[in-house]
Amino acid sequence: MTIVEPLQKRCSFLKHLVKELGLENVTIENKRSEDFAKEARESFDIVSGRAVANLTMLSELCVPLVKKDGIFLAMKGASGKEELEQAKYALNVLGCTLDHIDEYELDEAKRINLVFNKTKKTPPKYPRQFAKIKKEPLLGNKK
């Protein structure tokens, strides 16, 4: 398992936690996802992101790390289905198709897991730098 975290303080905590729990084969990468993708592009069977960004942005950060025929798992809250509608263009561009949706309640809050299959390679220009991802999300409505 590889955990990508840009903040050094959280990385230190995660390393401590891994040691205390006696976990093996866990790597903590102190990098931004879009930078990590340059060295680990399309090398993971499963990539997940939680509480990072809306699905359009999250997809651009995560999908380039997923191998073709791998899985992208987006853990979302109650707005997950609405985010899915907004992210359809981005997911298509990045090479993913929806496999299924899991819905459940956790601590009286609705949770939605969106499970995608990566069906084709992600174009090399993705992910872009985070400022560009945020300013110009892949929405498909440009002329």
C-alpha positions in Angstrom: 0.0 0.0 0.0 1.2 3.5 -0.8 -0.2 6.6 0.8 0.4 9.9 -0.9 0.2 12.9 1.4 1.6 16.4 0.7 1.9 17.6 4.3 5.0 16.5 6.2 3.3 16.6 9.5 0.6 14.1 8.4 3.3 11.9 6.9 5.1 11.8 10.2 1.9 10.8 11.9 1.1 8.2 9.3 4.6 6.7 9.6 4.2 6.6 13.4 0.8 4.9 13.0 2.2 2.3 10.6 5.0 1.5 13.1 2.6 1.3 16.1 0.2 -1.0 14.3 3.0 -3.2 13.0 1.8 -2.8 9.4 4.1 -4.1 6.7 4.5 -3.1 3.0 3.1 0.4 3.6 4.9 3.3 2.0 4.3 6.9 2.8 5.1 9.4 0.0 5.4 13.0 1.0 4.3 14.4 -2.4 1.4 15.9 -4.2 -0.5 13.4 -6.2 0.0 15.2 -9.5 3.8 15.1 -8.8 3.8 11.5 -7.7 2.0 10.5 -10.9 5.1 11.6 -12.9 7.1 8.7 -11.4 4.4 6.2 -10.7 2.1 6.7 -13.6 -0.3 3.8 -14.3 1.4 1.5 -11.8 -1.4 0.7 -9.2 -4.1 -1.9 -9.4 -6.4 0.2 -7.1 -6.3 3.9 -6.3 -8.7 5.6 -3.9 -9.1 9.1 -2.7 -11.2 10.5 0.2 -12.0 14.0 1.2 -9.6 15.5 -1.3 -11.8 17.3 -3.9 -14.9 17.0 -6.0 -15.0 14.0 -8.2 -13.9 15.9 -11.4 -10.7 17.1 -9.7 -10.2 13.9 -7.7 -10.4 11.8 -10.9 -7.7 13.8 -12.5 -5.5 13.4 -9.5 -6.1 9.6 -9.1 -6.9 8.0 -12.4 -3.4 8.6 -14.0 -2.0 6.4 -11.2 -4.3 3.4 -12.0 -3.1 0.7 -14.4 -5.3 -0.1 -17.4 -7.9 -2.7 -16.2 -7.4 -1.4 -12.6 -9.9 0.2 -10.3 -10.5 3.8 -9.1 -12.6 4.0 -6.0 -14.0 7.4 -5.0 -15.5 7.6 -1.5 -18.0 10.3 -1.5 -20.7 11.7 0.8 -24.4 12.2 0.0 -23.6 14.4 -3.1 -21.7 11.5 -4.7 -24.3 10.9 -7.5 -24.5 14.6 -8.4 -20.7 14.7 -8.5 -20.8 11.7 -10.8 -23.0 13.6 -13.3 -20.6 16.5 -13.3 -17.5 14.3 -13.7 -18.7 12.1 -16.6 -16.7 14.0 -19.2 -13.5 14.0 -17.1 -13.9 10.2 -16.3 -14.3 9.5 -20.0 -11.2 11.6 -21.0 -9.1 10.0 -18.3 -10.1 6.5 -19.3 -12.6 5.3 -16.7 -16.1 3.8 -16.8 -18.5 3.3 -13.9 -18.6 -0.3 -12.7 -21.0 0.1 -9.7 -22.2 2.3 -6.9 -22.3 1.2 -3.2 -24.5 3.3 -0.9 -24.7 2.9 2.9 -25.1 4.8 6.1 -22.2 5.5 8.5 -22.7 7.4 11.7 -26.1 8.5 10.4 -24.6 10.0 7.3 -25.0 8.8 3.7 -21.9 7.5 2.1 -21.5 6.6 -1.6 -18.6 4.6 -3.0 -18.2 5.0 -6.8 -16.2 2.2 -8.3 -14.7 2.7 -11.7 -12.8 0.4 -14.1 -9.9 1.9 -16.1 -10.6 0.8 -19.6 -7.9 2.8 -21.5 -4.6 4.6 -20.8 -4.9 8.2 -19.5 -3.6 10.8 -22.0 0.0 11.9 -21.0 -1.0 15.5 -20.3 -2.9 14.4 -17.2 -2.7 15.2 -14.4 -2.1 18.8 -14.8 -0.8 21.0 -12.0 -3.3 21.4 -9.2 -3.9 25.1 -9.8 -4.9 24.4 -13.4 -7.1 21.4 -12.3 -8.9 23.7 -9.9 -9.1 26.7 -12.3 -10.0 24.7 -15.4 -11.7 21.5 -14.4 -12.5 18.9 -17.1 -16.1 19.7 -17.6 -16.5 19.3 -21.3 -18.3 22.6 -21.8 -15.5 24.5 -23.5 -15.7 25.6 -27.1 
